[in-house]
Amino acid sequence: MFWDSVLAGLKVLTYWETYVAGLEYLAIIFIPMAIVGMIIEKSESGGAAVGCLSMLFLPVLQVAFHFGLT
């Protein structure tokens, strides 16, 4: 019974949709983080404001992605 559950869980890794969803998640999370990082590096005075706004905006993206999948 336990090993059947383990095998069923491992079979999920054979579906290509699993990897596409993982890549979408990485794109949705890391691309905005990279953009914010570049803005903070280039801007001396506005970097702090962009950093604070990104701390509010990036979790919203994560929640939207999570509810978009379910």
matplotlib code that plots the C-alpha trace (Angstrom):
import matplotlib.pyplot as plt

x = [0.0, 2.8, 4.9, 1.9, 1.6, 5.3, 5.1, 2.0, 3.9, 6.9, 4.8, 3.8, 7.3, 6.9, 4.3, 5.7, 3.1, 4.9, 8.0, 6.2, 4.4, 7.7, 9.3, 6.3, 6.6, 10.3, 9.6, 6.8, 8.9, 12.5, 12.0, 10.3, 13.0, 15.7, 14.1, 13.7, 17.4, 18.5, 16.4, 17.8, 21.4, 21.0, 18.9, 20.6, 17.7, 14.7, 16.2, 14.9, 11.3, 11.4, 12.7, 9.9, 7.3, 8.7, 8.4, 4.7, 4.2, 6.1, 4.0, 0.9, 2.4, 3.0, -0.6, -2.0, 0.0, -1.1, -4.8, -4.3, -3.3, -6.1]
y = [0.0, 2.5, 1.5, 1.8, 5.4, 6.0, 4.6, 6.7, 9.8, 8.9, 8.3, 12.0, 12.8, 11.0, 13.5, 16.4, 18.8, 18.5, 20.0, 22.7, 23.8, 24.0, 26.1, 28.4, 28.8, 29.7, 32.2, 33.9, 34.2, 34.7, 37.0, 39.8, 39.3, 39.8, 42.9, 44.4, 43.5, 45.3, 48.4, 48.5, 48.2, 51.1, 53.4, 54.9, 56.9, 55.0, 51.5, 51.4, 52.3, 49.7, 47.1, 47.9, 47.7, 44.4, 42.9, 43.6, 42.7, 39.4, 37.5, 38.6, 37.0, 33.8, 33.7, 34.5, 31.6, 29.2, 30.0, 29.9, 26.3, 25.1]
z = [0.0, 0.9, -2.1, -4.4, -3.3, -3.8, -7.3, -8.1, -7.0, -9.0, -12.1, -12.0, -13.0, -16.3, -17.5, -19.6, -18.1, -14.7, -16.2, -18.2, -15.0, -13.2, -15.9, -15.9, -12.2, -12.5, -15.3, -13.3, -10.2, -11.4, -14.4, -12.3, -9.6, -12.3, -13.6, -10.1, -9.4, -12.6, -11.7, -8.2, -9.5, -12.0, -9.9, -6.8, -5.4, -6.7, -6.0, -2.4, -3.6, -6.3, -3.8, -1.4, -4.1, -5.3, -1.8, -2.1, -5.8, -6.1, -3.5, -5.4, -8.5, -6.5, -5.3, -8.7, -10.2, -7.5, -8.0, -11.7, -11.6, -9.4]

ax = plt.figure().add_subplot(projection="3d")
ax.plot(x, y, z, "-o")
ax.set_aspect("equal")
plt.show()
